[in-house]
Amino acid sequence: MTGVTQERLLLTELPGPASQALAARRRAAVSSAVSVGNELYIDHGDGAILVDVDGNHLIDFGSGIAVASVGHAAPPVVAAVAEQAAKFAHTCFMVTPYPGYVELCEQLALLTPGSHEKRSALFNSGAEAVENAIKVARAYTGRQAVIAFDHAYHGRTNLTMALTAKVQPYKDGFGPFAPEVYRMGMAYPYRWPTGPEHCAEEAFADFVAKAHVQVGEEHVAAVIVEPIQGEGGFIVPAPGFLKMVADWCTENGVVFIADEVQTGFCRTGSWFASEHEGIVPDLVTTAKALAGGLPLAALTGRAEIMDAPVVGGLGGTFGGNPISCAAALAAIQLMKDADLAGAARRIGDRIGARLGELAQAHPQIGEVRGRGAMMAVEIVRPDGSRTPDAALAKAVIAGCVRRGLVVLGCGTYGNVLRFLPPLVMPDALLDDALDILAESFAEATA
């Protein structure tokens, strides 16, 4: 770390002049198709603080979309990266292998749910891990069909766009998409027509019926689901739904894939969100927090499934880069030593309590939901209709940014505020962030 005090400090209005200058340069040099959430350009980070190019100290409530769970510039990760970079940066594991790749796969076998024999393969991004999960499932089952869910997000490659539910902005103009992908309804308690108490059973019955009629169980290679849906709005499926789906997969010879790209590695208060649901996936995809900020992804699963593809069928030039592997091993050790799963639970309790108070004061907050340090509020019109209010969500985010708090939106309807602080965030900084959120909400609803 660079020794930055874990306190917010604003030296300029936001964005400051240096950030504004960089924004102008971005517009001239970077494709307009690459969006940015705000115009705060970052010079360095430390723990849960981001320091922009104007010297402002910002509170990070996004962690680069759940990536910086161990904090920015975590000393063990920095040291591991420097040590490995001084040795070698690349050989390609498929050409001349190295210990870090093997050691990380051993750790993934120990950490992911289930005590069965496991194998892993390493890639560059969450989307790549998901795409390879589908390849592996098809090779193992000899089937082609894949079932995904409403509100799902699984990536931006052609196959993962087909799995992703939302057209704007992820799929618009990019088709045709990969075939043999079928979409089922998600057990979304807040928006279930007959109420949350019936959600799990009714959603599962609908799933079974549609899978039978529209696909045929004997044709399904895999069901893929996020244990908590990320970009779709931090939707926590109704209790029991995922277990019923997983059991259906087992009964029908279908590979159950848990996409833990955003939920994995302590974020929800357990190492993996699947643990909350009492399920043991056949395959697990991970990325984001895996390597403490460096690009790395993994596919981990049952040995007999992972070994099904032809030899040489999985891989990639940069997959399991040695520097990223070193960072991941250091990040995982830090998660263990600092009990970041426990930290996520404490953060979640603190955020949840404050969001509950905020919801009591503002009927525009339709629901507070999430687990651990993966919390969200869904913003609706205050007339009881549950009509999404994306404009208000955007206004609250803008108010937070002006005050030095980096907050992200999400949701199928663009009306969800999501909170993903680094798991090392101290209580005082967390309270300051929540005060800013309350101020911004009050301003936006005045």
Beta strands, then each sheet from edge to edge (+ up, - down):
strand 1: 42-46
strand 2: 49-52
strand 3: 57-60
strand 4: 118-123
strand 5: 145-149
strand 6: 181-184
strand 7: 220-225
strand 8: 255-259
strand 9: 283-286
strand 10: 297-302
strand 11: 365-371
strand 12: 374-379
strand 13: 405-406
strand 14: 408-410
strand 15: 416-419
sheet 1: 1+ 2- 3+ 13+
sheet 2: 4+ 10- 9+ 8+ 7+ 5+ 6+
sheet 3: 11+ 12- 15+ 14-
end
